[in-house]
Amino acid sequence: MTGPRYTPLAQSLPSTVPFVGPETQERKSGRPFNARLGANESVFGPSPRAIAAMEGAAREVWMYGDPEMHVLRHALAAHHRVRPENIVVGEGIDGLLGLLVRLLVGPGDAVVTSDGAYPTFNFHVAGFGGTLHKVPYRGDQEDPDALIARAAETGAKLIYLANPDNPMGSHHPARTIARMIDAVPEGTLLVLDEAYIDLAPEGTAPVIDPEDPRVIRMRTFSKGYGMAGLRVGYAIAAMPLVTAFDKIRNHFGVGRIAQLGALAALADQPYLSEVVKRVAGARRELSQIARLNGLTPLPSATNFVTIDCGADGAFARKVLAELIARDIFVRMPFVAPHDRCIRVSCGRPQDLARFAATLPEALAAARSAP
Amino acid sequence: MTGPRYTPLAQSLPSTVPFVGPETQERKSGRPFNARLGANESVFGPSPRAIAAMEGAAREVWMYGDPEMHVLRHALAAHHRVRPENIVVGEGIDGLLGLLVRLLVGPGDAVVTSDGAYPTFNFHVAGFGGTLHKVPYRGDQEDPDALIARAAETGAKLIYLANPDNPMGSHHPARTIARMIDAVPEGTLLVLDEAYIDLAPEGTAPVIDPEDPRVIRMRTFSKGYGMAGLRVGYAIAAMPLVTAFDKIRNHFGVGRIAQLGALAALADQPYLSEVVKRVAGARRELSQIARLNGLTPLPSATNFVTIDCGADGAFARKVLAELIARDIFVRMPFVAPHDRCIRVSCGRPQDLARFAATLPEALAAARSAP
């Protein structure tokens, strides 16, 4: 008995996973984290109205969710002043990125991203056999000109850009993104990942004609809305592209609690504004903590602050390890030169107090480590 | 601007969807259904302990779910007396079927199923370019011998069999399935969809060595456990196959509420037993209603009863339309000769009372329709 015959592509894929979860680290240490500041979750939690909606939906979860997600799509359309036909909802941006790559990318097809950008996008491109071309950041920002140039050079089907950026927290103003869209090569699609846009300064989100066939923008309820564990993301795109998702998506994949929770969260914009304020306060506080420890906080348009530890990747990795050993969950960029930094999510005052209390020890330990 | 360049496969796919949801029908009629008995959901709802767990998790949904689903996988492993390494959890059986097909099936690869069996499986096979070979049912049962023979003949990578069967409600005893597994051709994998197994008679689920490389069995929290809108399914398979899912799955796709709800539901086996009893009662009641109306209920090992309307597909479609026009949501098999039937899910006494009150009118209207 030889077992199943995998496709050649499936056989060639590694078993690596994009991220190790904090729960895995907790199981390893045998202790829960004291502060959960590593996955850019919103420690402030979801809107009380969304919590009530999810609680109410729990009792009705015997029903499948509406596979067309009619009500949620209409609400999102009204919110963004587009048509419902321009909205596709999926199992987080992660899920939508997987479907998008599947629609466009086959073995050997070129895809362009930044070296150090979102690993889960790369995971999907590899998963469908695409060839990933990476361009370096320019300083701590993704480089629109370089992405466009490489796409033209390689005939790429897709360009990935996150604005604001993760893991560096930087952003481009709307006019830069608008110019970039105008430069997208014929037959290339720009994936504009706006997961953090709710936390960015005014003027970061460009005005985009929803029927523009050159760009798909992705949004999520995981960050500003504080519902990462609900798994609801959506994309705004031209109608033919939205329709194409219907050919392959898991039609019942976004369940009833997820749809009703997202709907209630969207309706509570005052709560989102409140979170935006708290996030801004936490960014200032995190930056202050960094400076007090002789480190350099980078400017952030997101719900995290990337902190330059002032040396190389080896040193930052030591700082990270010492923080984790002291039960503070944080992460860091994967590639040089950004791996000179650690990345700390915004938290409540008590979370930041724990980080502030622990960072000096962690730094001292990292400096004295062999 | 020409827009994105789809893969040839994506371009060739139709925009059809496996199922139209009841919400779409309600929007069309402008009225809610009086009885929701069409999607084999469990009208009895989830365990109160699961409801409490989901309510509690709503507040914590700012956290991503554990991507390894460690606790849930360990609980499922203990429940089934297998190792956690034999369990993969995903976004419903639908999601797992999509991943499984993706791992094994490329353009032109042969896959075998029964004509009239689960359309979502066919949707996934088409979505990855596989060639679907369909064998007829034998009477109202899927035909293991014919499935095996066709797989041998076509060199199929996958065979799909649901036991108990949907949409006919029939089942094979464990020994038939065990014999079938022993006959699976070298290099073929049997997908044993056991979505309805919790509702089947004792002796329907075969004992399977979890490391047997010839079979993957799929289970769900959507049917007996009453949580269709939560989207949690799982598969039991040999470790190498389980590991292969990690290469392509949406690692954070099963969220926090979903994991905690499923865990609590699994722990409440007394509630599941109670549901099994109520389902059995509802099956008897539905069968009685059918007989009182001169129709023939088929034996059922599931949470629905398939009712032979005693004529052809055209007549059953009329009966279905008349029921829906009277706000009773039911469905029916897609292909002849099974489309002589309608399929009615088990419900609470009030749901069945509405069905009982409506069926005579619907039949009369169907009989007098042109």
Boltz contact constraints between the chains, C-beta under 6 A:
constraints:
  - contact:
      token1: [A, 1]
      token2: [B, 213]
      max_distance: 6.0
  - contact:
      token1: [A, 2]
      token2: [B, 187]
      max_distance: 6.0
  - contact:
      token1: [A, 3]
      token2: [B, 213]
      max_distance: 6.0
  - contact:
      token1: [A, 4]
      token2: [B, 104]
      max_distance: 6.0
  - contact:
      token1: [A, 4]
      token2: [B, 189]
      max_distance: 6.0
  - contact:
      token1: [A, 5]
      token2: [B, 157]
      max_distance: 6.0
  - contact:
      token1: [A, 5]
      token2: [B, 187]
      max_distance: 6.0
  - contact:
      token1: [A, 6]
      token2: [B, 103]
      max_distance: 6.0
  - contact:
      token1: [A, 7]
      token2: [B, 106]
      max_distance: 6.0
  - contact:
      token1: [A, 10]
      token2: [B, 103]
      max_distance: 6.0
  - contact:
      token1: [A, 13]
      token2: [B, 247]
      max_distance: 6.0
  - contact:
      token1: [A, 15]
      token2: [B, 246]
      max_distance: 6.0
  - contact:
      token1: [A, 15]
      token2: [B, 247]
      max_distance: 6.0
  - contact:
      token1: [A, 17]
      token2: [B, 251]
      max_distance: 6.0
  - contact:
      token1: [A, 21]
      token2: [B, 66]
      max_distance: 6.0
  - contact:
      token1: [A, 21]
      token2: [B, 67]
      max_distance: 6.0
  - contact:
      token1: [A, 23]
      token2: [B, 66]
      max_distance: 6.0
  - contact:
      token1: [A, 24]
      token2: [B, 68]
      max_distance: 6.0
  - contact:
      token1: [A, 39]
      token2: [B, 64]
      max_distance: 6.0
  - contact:
      token1: [A, 41]
      token2: [B, 62]
      max_distance: 6.0
  - contact:
      token1: [A, 41]
      token2: [B, 63]
      max_distance: 6.0
  - contact:
      token1: [A, 42]
      token2: [B, 62]
      max_distance: 6.0
  - contact:
      token1: [A, 45]
      token2: [B, 62]
      max_distance: 6.0
  - contact:
      token1: [A, 51]
      token2: [B, 58]
      max_distance: 6.0
  - contact:
      token1: [A, 51]
      token2: [B, 59]
      max_distance: 6.0
  - contact:
      token1: [A, 54]
      token2: [B, 58]
      max_distance: 6.0
  - contact:
      token1: [A, 55]
      token2: [B, 55]
      max_distance: 6.0
  - contact:
      token1: [A, 55]
      token2: [B, 58]
      max_distance: 6.0
  - contact:
      token1: [A, 58]
      token2: [B, 51]
      max_distance: 6.0
  - contact:
      token1: [A, 58]
      token2: [B, 54]
      max_distance: 6.0
  - contact:
      token1: [A, 58]
      token2: [B, 55]
      max_distance: 6.0
  - contact:
      token1: [A, 59]
      token2: [B, 51]
      max_distance: 6.0
  - contact:
      token1: [A, 61]
      token2: [B, 227]
      max_distance: 6.0
  - contact:
      token1: [A, 61]
      token2: [B, 229]
      max_distance: 6.0
  - contact:
      token1: [A, 61]
      token2: [B, 230]
      max_distance: 6.0
  - contact:
      token1: [A, 62]
      token2: [B, 41]
      max_distance: 6.0
  - contact:
      token1: [A, 62]
      token2: [B, 42]
      max_distance: 6.0
  - contact:
      token1: [A, 62]
      token2: [B, 45]
      max_distance: 6.0
  - contact:
      token1: [A, 62]
      token2: [B, 226]
      max_distance: 6.0
  - contact:
      token1: [A, 63]
      token2: [B, 41]
      max_distance: 6.0
  - contact:
      token1: [A, 63]
      token2: [B, 229]
      max_distance: 6.0
  - contact:
      token1: [A, 64]
      token2: [B, 39]
      max_distance: 6.0
  - contact:
      token1: [A, 64]
      token2: [B, 228]
      max_distance: 6.0
  - contact:
      token1: [A, 64]
      token2: [B, 229]
      max_distance: 6.0
  - contact:
      token1: [A, 65]
      token2: [B, 229]
      max_distance: 6.0
  - contact:
      token1: [A, 66]
      token2: [B, 21]
      max_distance: 6.0
  - contact:
      token1: [A, 66]
      token2: [B, 23]
      max_distance: 6.0
  - contact:
      token1: [A, 67]
      token2: [B, 21]
      max_distance: 6.0
  - contact:
      token1: [A, 68]
      token2: [B, 24]
      max_distance: 6.0
  - contact:
      token1: [A, 91]
      token2: [B, 253]
      max_distance: 6.0
  - contact:
      token1: [A, 94]
      token2: [B, 250]
      max_distance: 6.0
  - contact:
      token1: [A, 94]
      token2: [B, 252]
      max_distance: 6.0
  - contact:
      token1: [A, 95]
      token2: [B, 250]
      max_distance: 6.0
  - contact:
      token1: [A, 103]
      token2: [B, 6]
      max_distance: 6.0
  - contact:
      token1: [A, 103]
      token2: [B, 10]
      max_distance: 6.0
  - contact:
      token1: [A, 104]
      token2: [B, 4]
      max_distance: 6.0
  - contact:
      token1: [A, 104]
      token2: [B, 6]
      max_distance: 6.0
  - contact:
      token1: [A, 106]
      token2: [B, 7]
      max_distance: 6.0
  - contact:
      token1: [A, 127]
      token2: [B, 248]
      max_distance: 6.0
  - contact:
      token1: [A, 157]
      token2: [B, 5]
      max_distance: 6.0
  - contact:
      token1: [A, 187]
      token2: [B, 2]
      max_distance: 6.0
  - contact:
      token1: [A, 187]
      token2: [B, 5]
      max_distance: 6.0
  - contact:
      token1: [A, 189]
      token2: [B, 4]
      max_distance: 6.0
  - contact:
      token1: [A, 213]
      token2: [B, 1]
      max_distance: 6.0
  - contact:
      token1: [A, 213]
      token2: [B, 3]
      max_distance: 6.0
  - contact:
      token1: [A, 226]
      token2: [B, 62]
      max_distance: 6.0
  - contact:
      token1: [A, 227]
      token2: [B, 61]
      max_distance: 6.0
  - contact:
      token1: [A, 228]
      token2: [B, 64]
      max_distance: 6.0
  - contact:
      token1: [A, 229]
      token2: [B, 61]
      max_distance: 6.0
  - contact:
      token1: [A, 229]
      token2: [B, 63]
      max_distance: 6.0
  - contact:
      token1: [A, 229]
      token2: [B, 64]
      max_distance: 6.0
  - contact:
      token1: [A, 229]
      token2: [B, 65]
      max_distance: 6.0
  - contact:
      token1: [A, 229]
      token2: [B, 255]
      max_distance: 6.0
  - contact:
      token1: [A, 229]
      token2: [B, 256]
      max_distance: 6.0
  - contact:
      token1: [A, 230]
      token2: [B, 61]
      max_distance: 6.0
  - contact:
      token1: [A, 230]
      token2: [B, 255]
      max_distance: 6.0
  - contact:
      token1: [A, 231]
      token2: [B, 255]
      max_distance: 6.0
  - contact:
      token1: [A, 243]
      token2: [B, 15]
      max_distance: 6.0
  - contact:
      token1: [A, 246]
      token2: [B, 15]
      max_distance: 6.0
  - contact:
      token1: [A, 247]
      token2: [B, 13]
      max_distance: 6.0
  - contact:
      token1: [A, 247]
      token2: [B, 15]
      max_distance: 6.0
  - contact:
      token1: [A, 248]
      token2: [B, 127]
      max_distance: 6.0
  - contact:
      token1: [A, 250]
      token2: [B, 94]
      max_distance: 6.0
  - contact:
      token1: [A, 250]
      token2: [B, 95]
      max_distance: 6.0
  - contact:
      token1: [A, 251]
      token2: [B, 17]
      max_distance: 6.0
  - contact:
      token1: [A, 253]
      token2: [B, 91]
      max_distance: 6.0
  - contact:
      token1: [A, 255]
      token2: [B, 229]
      max_distance: 6.0
  - contact:
      token1: [A, 255]
      token2: [B, 230]
      max_distance: 6.0
  - contact:
      token1: [A, 255]
      token2: [B, 231]
      max_distance: 6.0
  - contact:
      token1: [A, 256]
      token2: [B, 229]
      max_distance: 6.0
  - contact:
      token1: [A, 257]
      token2: [B, 257]
      max_distance: 6.0
